[in-house]
Each structure stands twice: as C-alpha cells, then as structure tokens.
C-alpha cells in the first residue's frame, strides 16, 4: 500500500457524489481505511471537498484536477500513513521472534521462509517469469473482466470485451461531444487496460523484450496518446501515436525500475482537434503483447 494520492481521494469522494451522499468525516474515514489520517487533516479535507465548485463536480477527472490544485488538501494527504507500514513493522517483529525461537531449538533457518506468502497486490511481488515466450497483455480480459472506456466528462464507463482467438483485439467507440471540446480544462476519452494485481515485468526488461501492438483508428482520430501508469497513478510512458504498428524494446521506452509496477495501459484521445475531428470515432488495438526481440 503506497501513499494516499489525489486519484484515490477523488475516487472515494466521487462515489459519494454519484450516490448523493454527503461527504462526511465518517464516510471518508471508512473509504480511506487503508491509511491512518489524523482528525485535523480529515476535517480539512471534508471541508474543502464539500466546498468544491459545481463546475468541478461534472466528472471524477475534474474533481481530481481540483484536488491537485488545492495545496491544503495535498498537504493533508502527505500526512496519511499507509497501514501496511504498521503491519509490516509488527510482522517484522513477529518474524524476528519466530526466527530466534526456531534457531534456539535447532531448526533450519531456511525453512522459516518456506511458506512465505506473497501479497499479489503489491508491486514488490516476484517478477513474472518470461519462459522465453510471448506474453499477451490482453489474454486476461474477457466478458467477466472487460476493458473500459473512461471519460473525464462523464461518470459512466463503457465496457468492451476483448476477443481472444488466434489473435487478440478490442474495438471501442470514442465519443467526445462538441461542448466538451470547448471547455478550458483537459478533457479526454481513454481506452483503459487495468491490471489487478499489477504486472511486474522486470524479467521482460532484462531479457530485452519489446512492447508491440497494432493500432487502428477511424479517419477522424488523428492521434492517440499511449500512457502507462503504476499503482500510484504515476505516468512513466506518455507517447503520441498514429495508426500503425508499434514495436519498441522496453528499455527504449522507460527505465528499468518503472516496469516493476504496471497497473494501467491507456490509449487516450484528448478533446482537441489535434487528436479528433468531429465527435465520433473508434480505436482498435490488436495483439498488445511482449515479444522477445
């Protein structure tokens, strides 16, 4: 569990807004139960969230931008302590005690790690083994685990099924109304591949794999932004793409450590004439995968 970010806070607040629930201290404390936050900071955050201008309540994305521009809220978030730190400290003590006891009774120290449980939701998990094979980044998605189109200007997410046969592909519709393009703030529609747990791809980096896919778009979509983010929503890849084949080694895309925690791969169309002309278009992604160079 990492730091408490504006993305996590906006998601919690947006849940209340969608349901017409008042953002109270108790509500926020329950939603942010994975962090320890002092009462004074909670009170400040609740006050600022309830004073959010209506123009910033049109979407979760706009609410997040409002939070990012509020230094007082951001300072409060810095005070949050992940409960996993407290748990890890206690676990370390228990583990040390157990190791001492095991050593005293003549046990094999190596056996104390034999049944170690790995938290699959941690970016520190063991790296995925390559086995020298192509790894599909689309295979895990199906009708029960769909990819989504996320829109900054709408709370509704559209689900799309990935077709996995001899090849894998997904075809999604992109709709950005004209009035959205006129807004001053950054607006977008985004095809989201969400990986839970995150993918640890360090072995693929070390073994010189490349990221590849084929991107097809409608004629009115001029450009698509490839964005890759970690669990904390930190974006470590942000590349403008045109339709066609993409095939680039991981070590040319980003530094090694960034591939330890891949949570989101996004194909984003911004509400800008450099990205889309008109309101409607489509994106199709084929064979998003890692291949041996």
Rosetta silent file (secondary structure, phi, psi, omega in degrees, C-alpha in Angstrom):
SEQUENCE: XXXXXXXXXXXXXXXXXXXXXXXXXXXXXXXXXXXXXXXXXXXXXXXXXXXXXXXXXXXXXXXXXXXXXXXXXXXXXXXXXXXXXXXXXXXXXXXXXXXXXXXXXXXXXXXXXXXXXXXXXXXXXXXXXXXXXXXXXXXXXXXXXXXXXXXXXXXXXXXXXXXXXXXXXXXXXXXXXXXXXXXXXXXXXXXXXXXXXXXXXXXXXXXXXXXXXXXXXXXXXXXXXXXXXXXXXXXXXXXXXXXXXXXXXXXXXXXXXXXXXXXXXXXXXXXXXXXXXXXXXXXXXXXXXXXXX
SCORE:     score description
SCORE:     0.000 S_00000001
   1 L     0.000  123.639 -177.013    0.000    0.000    0.000 S_00000001
   2 L   -97.686 -158.607 -177.757    1.575    3.302   -1.078 S_00000001
   3 L   -69.887  157.752  177.929    0.904    6.951   -0.391 S_00000001
   4 L   -81.437  114.721 -174.070   -2.573    8.447   -0.386 S_00000001
   5 L  -103.560  167.767  176.908   -2.909   10.217   -3.763 S_00000001
   6 H   -64.258  -31.387  178.146   -5.342   12.721   -5.228 S_00000001
   7 H   -65.440  -40.234  178.406   -6.602    9.973   -7.541 S_00000001
   8 H   -67.561  -44.265 -179.568   -7.552    7.759   -4.593 S_00000001
   9 H   -64.247  -44.997 -179.575   -9.210   10.651   -2.758 S_00000001
  10 H   -63.597  -35.688  178.013  -11.169   11.820   -5.820 S_00000001
  11 H   -64.502  -42.156  178.602  -12.367    8.248   -6.408 S_00000001
  12 H   -65.163  -45.136 -179.754  -13.633    7.983   -2.825 S_00000001
  13 H   -65.989  -37.427 -178.074  -15.338   11.389   -2.987 S_00000001
  14 H   -65.913  -32.561  176.040  -16.842   10.647   -6.398 S_00000001
  15 H   -58.694  -41.675  179.294  -18.525    7.522   -5.002 S_00000001
  16 H   -69.117  -42.519 -178.272  -20.386    9.732   -2.530 S_00000001
  17 H   -62.891  -43.028  179.945  -21.258   12.355   -5.145 S_00000001
  18 H   -61.764  -35.907 -176.543  -22.696    9.755   -7.554 S_00000001
  19 H   -90.394   -1.392 -179.248  -24.894    8.317   -4.789 S_00000001
  20 L    71.876   24.534 -178.708  -25.967   11.729   -3.492 S_00000001
  21 L   -93.286  140.671  177.165  -24.314   11.015   -0.143 S_00000001
  22 L   -69.207  136.132  178.631  -22.894   13.799    1.987 S_00000001
  23 L   -80.973   98.101 -178.895  -19.107   13.640    2.248 S_00000001
  24 L  -104.508  170.092  178.764  -18.705   13.321    5.992 S_00000001
  25 H   -63.392  -41.061 -179.617  -15.703   12.603    8.170 S_00000001
  26 H   -66.184  -43.432  179.239  -17.006    9.109    8.958 S_00000001
  27 H   -59.496  -46.979 -176.108  -17.662    8.338    5.274 S_00000001
  28 H   -68.027  -37.405  179.993  -14.193    9.456    4.250 S_00000001
  29 H   -63.239  -38.858  178.782  -12.530    7.598    7.120 S_00000001
  30 H   -69.519  -41.171 -178.709  -14.228    4.366    6.036 S_00000001
  31 H   -68.549  -29.656 -177.979  -13.352    4.855    2.368 S_00000001
  32 L  -107.417   37.897 -173.607   -9.714    5.576    3.237 S_00000001
  33 L   -67.666  -12.277  178.276   -9.442    2.796    5.803 S_00000001
  34 L   -83.526   -1.171  179.690   -6.088    1.639    4.400 S_00000001
  35 E  -127.350  149.834  172.917   -4.438    4.825    5.670 S_00000001
  36 E   -97.219  121.879 -177.364   -4.034    6.428    9.088 S_00000001
  37 L  -135.111  130.243 -177.252   -5.011   10.101    8.942 S_00000001
  38 L   -68.051  156.749 -175.052   -5.301   12.487   11.896 S_00000001
  39 H   -61.114  -37.755 -178.769   -8.665   14.093   12.681 S_00000001
  40 H   -63.122  -43.277  178.693   -7.491   17.609   11.875 S_00000001
  41 H   -65.620  -41.926  178.300   -6.420   16.599    8.354 S_00000001
  42 H   -60.486  -43.905  179.923   -9.672   14.682    7.821 S_00000001
  43 H   -60.903  -42.584  179.586  -11.717   17.705    8.909 S_00000001
  44 H   -64.019  -44.767 -178.698   -9.851   19.963    6.479 S_00000001
  45 H   -62.036  -44.923 -179.965  -10.271   17.555    3.565 S_00000001
  46 H   -60.221  -43.590 -179.319  -14.006   17.145    4.234 S_00000001
  47 H   -61.760  -46.577 -178.781  -14.468   20.934    4.392 S_00000001
  48 H   -66.565  -40.028  179.897  -12.637   21.534    1.106 S_00000001
  49 H   -64.827  -39.094  179.548  -14.440   18.696   -0.692 S_00000001
  50 H   -74.130  -14.471  176.772  -17.842   19.992    0.381 S_00000001
  51 L  -100.269   11.055 -179.270  -16.859   23.458   -0.858 S_00000001
  52 L   -61.051  129.813  177.959  -15.859   22.180   -4.305 S_00000001
  53 L   -59.579  145.588 -178.169  -17.220   24.488   -7.058 S_00000001
  54 H   -57.523  -33.097 -178.467  -20.026   22.931   -9.104 S_00000001
  55 H   -63.932  -22.773  179.755  -18.018   23.278  -12.293 S_00000001
  56 H   -94.305    5.391 -178.679  -15.503   20.786  -10.844 S_00000001
  57 H  -107.343   18.785 -178.525  -18.191   18.237   -9.978 S_00000001
  58 L   -82.665  -20.434  179.062  -19.023   17.254  -13.538 S_00000001
  59 L  -160.115  162.478  177.372  -16.688   14.251  -13.558 S_00000001
  60 H   -63.421  -36.003  179.830  -14.219   12.362  -11.397 S_00000001
  61 H   -63.196  -40.708  179.706  -11.416   13.661  -13.596 S_00000001
  62 H   -70.614  -35.580  176.529  -12.364   17.293  -12.977 S_00000001
  63 H   -63.626  -40.380  178.372  -12.679   16.638   -9.246 S_00000001
  64 H   -62.478  -41.857  178.845   -9.183   15.174   -9.253 S_00000001
  65 H   -62.342  -38.891  177.566   -7.835   18.281  -11.031 S_00000001
  66 H   -61.071  -43.800  179.471   -9.499   20.470   -8.378 S_00000001
  67 H   -63.673  -41.865 -179.103   -7.768   18.450   -5.639 S_00000001
  68 H   -63.687  -24.087 -179.199   -4.421   18.688   -7.450 S_00000001
  69 L   -92.203   -3.730 -177.526   -4.734   22.488   -7.477 S_00000001
  70 L  -103.237  101.995 -175.727   -5.539   22.698   -3.753 S_00000001
  71 H   -62.987  -33.878 -179.326   -2.260   22.821   -1.810 S_00000001
  72 H   -64.574  -42.324  177.828   -4.023   22.464    1.553 S_00000001
  73 H   -64.996  -44.564 -178.594   -5.624   19.156    0.536 S_00000001
  74 H   -61.602  -37.355  177.827   -2.349   17.875   -0.915 S_00000001
  75 H   -66.828  -36.119  176.728   -0.525   18.752    2.311 S_00000001
  76 H   -65.165  -40.048 -179.733   -3.147   16.835    4.301 S_00000001
  77 H   -63.032  -30.888  179.965   -2.684   13.802    2.051 S_00000001
  78 H   -67.402  -20.321 -179.808    1.038   13.840    2.833 S_00000001
  79 L   -80.536  -11.877 -176.911    0.180   13.235    6.496 S_00000001
  80 L   -71.766  135.917  178.643   -1.506    9.921    5.691 S_00000001
  81 E  -113.448  122.413  177.796    0.393    6.814    6.788 S_00000001
  82 E   -60.512  133.283  179.696   -0.266    3.518    4.979 S_00000001
  83 H   -65.397  -21.309 -179.951   -1.470    0.888    7.443 S_00000001
  84 H   -64.099  -27.217  178.046    0.747   -1.616    5.652 S_00000001
  85 H   -66.108  -44.685  178.213    3.751    0.117    7.209 S_00000001
  86 H   -63.859  -41.926  179.683    2.366   -0.545   10.675 S_00000001
  87 H   -63.813  -42.499 -178.477    1.506   -4.115    9.659 S_00000001
  88 H   -63.994  -37.215  179.679    4.962   -4.673    8.175 S_00000001
  89 H   -64.091  -47.264  178.597    6.606   -3.434   11.363 S_00000001
  90 H   -63.738  -40.512 -179.160    4.574   -5.819   13.518 S_00000001
  91 H   -64.357  -37.515  179.993    5.129   -8.633   11.040 S_00000001
  92 H   -64.523  -41.637  179.209    8.875   -7.989   11.134 S_00000001
  93 H   -63.439  -47.330 -179.870    8.894   -8.254   14.932 S_00000001
  94 H   -61.481  -40.363 -179.052    6.859  -11.473   14.853 S_00000001
  95 H   -65.677  -40.946 -179.930    9.091  -12.885   12.148 S_00000001
  96 H   -65.135  -41.026  178.455   12.242  -11.996   14.083 S_00000001
  97 H   -63.720  -42.986 -179.078   10.881  -13.605   17.220 S_00000001
  98 H   -64.092  -37.738 -179.560    9.912  -16.720   15.305 S_00000001
  99 H   -66.492  -40.435  179.656   13.342  -16.905   13.718 S_00000001
 100 H   -64.055  -44.018  179.521   15.037  -16.627   17.103 S_00000001
 101 H   -63.121  -43.646 -178.403   12.879  -19.402   18.551 S_00000001
 102 H   -62.491  -38.639 -179.947   13.472  -21.590   15.513 S_00000001
 103 H   -68.782  -39.773 -178.125   17.225  -21.070   15.800 S_00000001
 104 H   -63.318  -34.859 -177.274   17.228  -21.814   19.522 S_00000001
 105 L   -93.140   13.385  174.378   15.551  -25.202   19.049 S_00000001
 106 L    80.541   20.102 -179.696   17.963  -26.151   16.277 S_00000001
 107 L   -74.410  163.020  176.685   15.598  -25.537   13.392 S_00000001
 108 L   -83.078  118.559 -176.398   16.756  -24.869    9.856 S_00000001
 109 H   -58.041  -37.059 -178.217   16.660  -21.108    9.328 S_00000001
 110 H   -60.129  -30.567 -178.143   15.892  -21.551    5.625 S_00000001
 111 H   -68.552  -19.323 -179.223   12.645  -23.321    6.500 S_00000001
 112 H   -66.857  -15.967 -179.988   11.329  -20.143    8.150 S_00000001
 113 H  -106.626    1.746 -173.778   10.817  -18.756    4.632 S_00000001
 114 L   -61.170  -39.583 -176.158    9.435  -21.922    3.104 S_00000001
 115 L  -105.843   28.817  179.803    5.794  -20.911    3.484 S_00000001
 116 L   -59.239  131.001  179.317    6.255  -17.209    2.814 S_00000001
 117 L   -96.657  126.587  179.291    3.052  -15.646    1.473 S_00000001
 118 L   -95.498  127.407  177.255    3.465  -13.151   -1.340 S_00000001
 119 L   -77.756  108.539 -175.606    0.931  -10.330   -1.481 S_00000001
 120 L   -66.821  -15.140 -177.853   -0.158  -10.361   -5.124 S_00000001
 121 L   -95.058   12.897  177.148   -1.437   -6.812   -4.875 S_00000001
 122 L  -105.070  138.696  178.753    1.992   -5.417   -4.147 S_00000001
 123 L   -70.991   -7.254  178.998    4.231   -4.107   -6.880 S_00000001
 124 L   -90.564    9.330 -179.943    7.076   -5.750   -4.986 S_00000001
 125 L   -64.172  168.803  178.966    5.890   -9.257   -5.843 S_00000001
 126 L   -60.887  137.540  178.784    8.164  -11.668   -7.676 S_00000001
 127 L   -60.922  144.619  176.291    8.678  -10.663  -11.326 S_00000001
 128 L   -64.174  134.623  178.832    6.703  -12.657  -13.853 S_00000001
 129 L   -78.831  137.732 -176.309    8.887  -15.334  -15.483 S_00000001
 130 L   -81.630  -35.263 -175.400    9.238  -14.995  -19.249 S_00000001
 131 L    54.406   18.715  178.403    9.996  -18.655  -20.080 S_00000001
 132 L    70.805   13.075 -174.455   11.214  -17.226  -23.398 S_00000001
 133 L  -107.124  160.259  171.362    7.604  -16.940  -24.614 S_00000001
 134 L   -68.979  136.908  179.842    5.425  -14.140  -25.968 S_00000001
 135 E  -114.702  116.272  178.896    3.258  -12.687  -23.192 S_00000001
 136 E   -78.807  128.267  176.019   -0.190  -11.367  -24.161 S_00000001
 137 L   -90.857    7.539  179.739   -1.269   -8.269  -22.250 S_00000001
 138 L  -115.728  -14.417 -170.167   -4.848   -8.851  -23.461 S_00000001
 139 L   -64.077  -31.512 -177.050   -5.387  -12.506  -22.595 S_00000001
 140 L   -72.405  -14.752 -176.477   -6.608  -11.884  -19.036 S_00000001
 141 L   -89.859  137.019  178.949   -9.522   -9.753  -20.266 S_00000001
 142 E  -153.564 -167.306 -176.033  -12.884  -11.385  -21.076 S_00000001
 143 L   -66.505  -20.190  177.462  -16.618  -10.771  -20.647 S_00000001
 144 L   -92.565  -15.717  178.407  -16.208  -11.006  -16.867 S_00000001
 145 E  -137.868   80.578 -172.912  -13.172   -8.748  -16.849 S_00000001
 146 L   -85.748  160.795  168.076  -13.746   -6.213  -19.605 S_00000001
 147 E   -84.536  162.615 -174.387  -11.643   -3.288  -20.722 S_00000001
 148 E  -130.690  152.148  167.037  -13.248    0.113  -20.279 S_00000001
 149 E  -103.441  117.076 -178.375  -13.566    3.459  -21.984 S_00000001
 150 E  -103.891  134.187 -178.949  -13.165    6.126  -19.301 S_00000001
 151 E  -120.969  131.012 -179.722  -14.298    9.694  -19.965 S_00000001
 152 L   -65.427  -23.875 -174.144  -13.175   12.710  -17.952 S_00000001
 153 L   -99.860    8.868 -178.355  -16.508   14.411  -18.660 S_00000001
 154 L  -149.158  144.056  177.487  -18.775   11.542  -17.594 S_00000001
 155 L   -83.503   -7.761 -179.157  -19.090    9.226  -14.592 S_00000001
 156 L   -85.318  134.343  175.599  -20.231    6.409  -16.911 S_00000001
 157 L  -112.617  134.281  179.514  -17.697    3.831  -18.048 S_00000001
 158 E   -96.557  128.893  179.763  -18.332    1.743  -21.162 S_00000001
 159 E   -94.086  140.164  178.188  -17.296   -1.914  -21.018 S_00000001
 160 E  -134.634  140.122  178.171  -15.902   -3.742  -24.040 S_00000001
 161 L   -85.203  140.311  172.057  -14.992   -7.387  -24.485 S_00000001
 162 L   -88.620  131.358  176.877  -11.585   -8.412  -25.758 S_00000001
 163 E   -89.137  118.357  179.937  -11.750  -11.050  -28.483 S_00000001
 164 E  -117.550   96.204  174.634   -9.138  -13.728  -27.793 S_00000001
 165 L  -121.842 -126.863  173.752   -8.827  -16.264  -30.591 S_00000001
 166 L   -64.976  -32.644  173.596   -5.757  -16.797  -32.771 S_00000001
 167 L  -126.314  164.227  178.450   -5.205  -13.075  -32.292 S_00000001
 168 E  -115.397  136.203  176.079   -6.449  -10.683  -29.625 S_00000001
 169 E  -156.089  159.173  173.652   -8.167   -7.400  -30.345 S_00000001
 170 E  -140.138  136.974 -178.805  -10.644   -4.915  -28.948 S_00000001
 171 E  -119.057  120.673 -177.208  -12.685   -2.350  -30.890 S_00000001
 172 E  -127.671  149.423  177.103  -14.118    0.597  -28.923 S_00000001
 173 E   -91.000  139.334  177.468  -16.162    3.654  -29.826 S_00000001
 174 E  -115.862  122.386  179.189  -14.903    7.108  -28.892 S_00000001
 175 E  -129.475  117.220  177.360  -17.461    9.876  -28.436 S_00000001
 176 L  -126.371  102.701 -178.311  -16.454   13.382  -27.356 S_00000001
 177 L   -57.548  151.457 -177.289  -19.323   15.917  -27.639 S_00000001
 178 H   -59.512  -37.337 -177.868  -18.541   19.323  -29.151 S_00000001
 179 H   -66.559  -25.749  177.228  -19.389   21.177  -25.943 S_00000001
 180 H   -69.040  -38.823 -179.217  -16.719   19.149  -24.127 S_00000001
 181 H   -64.606  -22.229 -178.201  -14.068   20.341  -26.595 S_00000001
 182 L   -83.636  -10.573 -178.082  -14.924   23.940  -25.722 S_00000001
 183 L   -72.507  147.721 -177.953  -14.084   23.509  -22.039 S_00000001
 184 L   -71.210  -35.708 -176.372  -10.873   25.080  -20.767 S_00000001
 185 L   -75.552  162.620 -177.998   -9.788   22.085  -18.700 S_00000001
 186 L   -72.265  119.417 -179.613   -8.147   18.992  -20.168 S_00000001
 187 L  -118.646  153.864 -176.034  -10.824   16.527  -21.341 S_00000001
 188 E  -163.017  164.648  166.440  -10.387   13.065  -22.833 S_00000001
 189 E  -126.481  136.250 -167.745  -11.793    9.634  -23.604 S_00000001
 190 E  -137.366  129.666  170.619   -9.483    6.736  -22.784 S_00000001
 191 E   -83.127  119.922 -172.106   -9.338    3.019  -23.527 S_00000001
 192 E  -114.244  123.421  167.745   -8.134    1.501  -20.256 S_00000001
 193 E  -101.890  110.859 -175.989   -6.413   -1.837  -19.686 S_00000001
 194 E  -106.135  124.221 -176.673   -6.407   -2.208  -15.887 S_00000001
 195 E  -109.160  109.884  177.198   -4.124   -4.841  -14.324 S_00000001
 196 E  -129.625  113.361    0.813   -5.047   -6.005  -10.827 S_00000001
 197 E   -70.388  166.522  178.916   -2.737   -7.189   -9.427 S_00000001
 198 E   -62.919  156.406  176.915   -0.126   -5.074  -11.164 S_00000001
 199 E   -93.274  128.659  173.500    2.280   -6.694  -13.588 S_00000001
 200 L   -99.875  107.575 -170.578    5.934   -6.910  -12.556 S_00000001
 201 L  -110.885   26.082 -177.698    7.794   -7.033  -15.881 S_00000001
 202 H   -60.421  -39.595  179.596   11.396   -6.671  -14.749 S_00000001
 203 H   -63.244  -35.250  178.888   12.402  -10.016  -16.276 S_00000001
 204 H   -67.690  -36.936  175.670   10.989   -8.925  -19.630 S_00000001
 205 H   -64.221  -48.364 -176.460   13.072   -5.765  -19.447 S_00000001
 206 H   -63.926  -32.250 -177.751   16.210   -7.707  -18.512 S_00000001
 207 L   -95.296   16.992  170.505   15.678  -10.233  -21.305 S_00000001
 208 L    61.471   43.465  173.176   15.260   -7.469  -23.893 S_00000001
 209 E   -78.611  163.265  177.245   11.600   -7.952  -24.698 S_00000001
 210 E  -125.331  151.105  173.611    9.690   -5.351  -26.668 S_00000001
 211 E   -88.356  130.920  179.505    6.182   -3.960  -26.363 S_00000001
 212 E  -143.666  152.085  176.373    4.197   -4.381  -29.545 S_00000001
 213 E  -170.991  167.306  173.169    0.680   -3.906  -30.881 S_00000001
 214 E  -116.067  127.176 -179.543   -1.184   -2.688  -33.933 S_00000001
 215 E  -108.868  122.310  174.094   -3.307    0.439  -33.538 S_00000001
 216 E  -117.273  139.733  178.718   -6.163    1.148  -35.951 S_00000001
 217 E  -137.179  161.966  171.799   -8.354    4.239  -35.734 S_00000001
 218 L   -68.222  161.189 -174.691  -11.132    5.900  -37.666 S_00000001
 219 L   -61.552  -30.250 -175.803  -10.006    8.602  -40.111 S_00000001
 220 L   -82.131   -8.191  172.988  -11.152   11.442  -37.872 S_00000001
 221 E   -93.129  108.852 -171.954   -8.950   10.304  -34.980 S_00000001
 222 L   -84.607  -28.851 -173.646   -5.625   11.863  -35.885 S_00000001
 223 L  -156.829  148.457  177.025   -3.563   10.842  -32.882 S_00000001
 224 E  -131.181  139.187 -179.748   -3.740    8.652  -29.767 S_00000001
 225 E   -96.447  120.892  174.000   -1.668    9.049  -26.602 S_00000001
 226 E   -85.741  120.570 -179.123   -0.097    5.865  -25.195 S_00000001
 227 E  -128.540  131.836  177.384    0.098    6.224  -21.415 S_00000001
 228 E  -124.026  132.102 -173.338    1.391    3.639  -18.935 S_00000001
 229 E  -130.279  158.483  176.521    0.971    4.170  -15.184 S_00000001
 230 L   -98.206 -171.990 -176.472    1.879    2.463  -11.930 S_00000001
 231 L   -60.696  -31.874 -178.625   -0.244    1.744   -8.859 S_00000001
 232 L   -88.128   12.108  179.921    0.162    5.311   -7.594 S_00000001
 233 L    69.164   15.894  174.859   -1.071    6.720  -10.914 S_00000001
 234 L   -77.618  127.276 -175.001    2.424    7.948  -11.738 S_00000001
 235 E   -93.025  117.440 -178.577    2.713    8.060  -15.502 S_00000001
 236 E  -110.653   -3.563  171.985    6.041    6.784  -16.815 S_00000001
 237 E  -133.333  131.669  179.716    5.128    6.487  -20.511 S_00000001
 238 E  -151.225   88.357 -172.766    3.388    9.254  -22.463 S_00000001
 239 E  -122.518  131.462  172.973    3.804    8.892  -26.227 S_00000001
 240 E   -77.934  134.753 -177.256    1.723   10.304  -29.111 S_00000001
 241 E  -129.375  149.431  168.576    0.925    7.628  -31.709 S_00000001
 242 L  -105.230  170.038  176.900   -0.555    7.413  -35.169 S_00000001
 243 L   -58.764  146.587  177.566   -2.298    4.378  -36.612 S_00000001
 244 E   136.480 -167.257 -177.019    0.020    1.510  -37.438 S_00000001
 245 E   -90.768  136.204  176.400    2.377   -0.999  -35.877 S_00000001
 246 E  -117.717  125.956 -178.312    4.218   -0.244  -32.649 S_00000001
 247 E  -152.478   94.194 -173.101    7.200   -2.450  -31.801 S_00000001
 248 E  -136.090  134.171  177.315    9.738   -0.957  -29.389 S_00000001
 249 E   -58.947  143.828 -179.612   12.055   -2.566  -26.766 S_00000001
 250 H   -58.042  -36.167 -177.289   11.062   -1.881  -23.167 S_00000001
 251 H   -72.292   -8.886  174.746   14.500   -0.433  -22.437 S_00000001
 252 H   -97.947  -11.375 -177.771   13.907    2.244  -25.072 S_00000001
 253 H   -92.316  -43.972 -178.609   10.504    3.196  -23.682 S_00000001
 254 L  -157.772  168.460 -178.495   11.289    3.726  -19.993 S_00000001
 255 L   -70.017  161.697 -173.453   13.852    2.977  -17.275 S_00000001
 256 H   -56.970  -49.691 -172.971   14.081   -0.480  -15.710 S_00000001
 257 H   -61.363  -26.423 -178.639   12.511    0.269  -12.311 S_00000001
 258 H   -66.085  -26.504 -177.014    9.309    1.606  -13.860 S_00000001
 259 H   -80.983    1.454  177.786    8.452   -1.848  -15.267 S_00000001
 260 H   -73.541  -22.694 -173.336    8.259   -3.283  -11.753 S_00000001
 261 L  -143.140   89.015  178.501    4.724   -1.960  -11.310 S_00000001
 262 E  -105.547  108.945 -178.435    2.484   -1.736  -14.385 S_00000001
 263 E  -102.465  -37.543 -176.025   -1.109   -1.034  -13.338 S_00000001
 264 E  -135.463  137.283  166.733   -2.629    0.723  -16.371 S_00000001
 265 E  -119.687  121.567 -171.560   -2.027    0.813  -20.110 S_00000001
 266 E  -123.687  143.457  172.119   -4.131    3.554  -21.679 S_00000001
 267 E  -118.465  106.195 -167.214   -4.899    4.706  -25.205 S_00000001
 268 E  -111.091  135.199  173.588   -6.137    8.259  -24.790 S_00000001
 269 E  -113.969  116.386  179.628   -7.877   10.641  -27.189 S_00000001
 270 E   -83.788  152.836  179.150   -7.895   14.221  -25.948 S_00000001
 271 L   -77.810   72.257 -174.450  -10.718   16.645  -26.727 S_00000001
 272 L  -149.631  142.277 -176.783   -8.513   18.552  -29.116 S_00000001
 273 L   -64.501  -16.299  174.742   -8.528   18.924  -32.900 S_00000001
 274 L   -74.640  -16.113 -178.872   -5.003   17.523  -32.979 S_00000001
 275 L  -110.527  -40.921 -177.800   -6.468   14.249  -31.703 S_00000001
 276 E  -144.189  137.909  174.995  -10.045   14.096  -33.002 S_00000001
 277 L  -111.621  124.878 -174.583  -12.082   15.950  -35.621 S_00000001
 278 L    88.496 -165.016 -173.480  -15.821   15.789  -35.002 S_00000001
 279 L  -105.785  -32.015 -169.190  -17.485   13.899  -32.185 S_00000001
 280 E  -119.862  142.563  176.517  -17.392   10.185  -33.010 S_00000001
 281 E  -164.550 -168.511  177.493  -14.664    7.720  -33.926 S_00000001
 282 E  -147.281  157.960  173.156  -13.168    4.405  -32.929 S_00000001
 283 E  -125.518  139.151  173.252   -9.950    2.820  -31.690 S_00000001
 284 E  -131.237  126.921  178.586   -8.935   -0.780  -32.303 S_00000001
 285 E  -113.672  126.450 -179.003   -5.964   -2.389  -30.543 S_00000001
 286 E  -116.522  135.144  171.190   -4.619   -5.685  -31.860 S_00000001
 287 E    49.365   56.486  172.336   -2.191   -8.087  -30.179 S_00000001
 288 E   -72.987  112.775 -170.653   -0.993   -5.956  -27.293 S_00000001
 289 E  -159.734  170.151  174.356    1.885   -8.143  -26.106 S_00000001
 290 E  -111.955  126.866 -177.487    5.513   -8.536  -25.102 S_00000001
 291 E  -126.034  150.702  178.888    7.743  -10.372  -27.564 S_00000001
 292 E   -69.380  125.445 -178.732   11.354  -11.469  -27.496 S_00000001
 293 L   -69.476    0.000    0.000   13.455   -9.041  -29.518 S_00000001
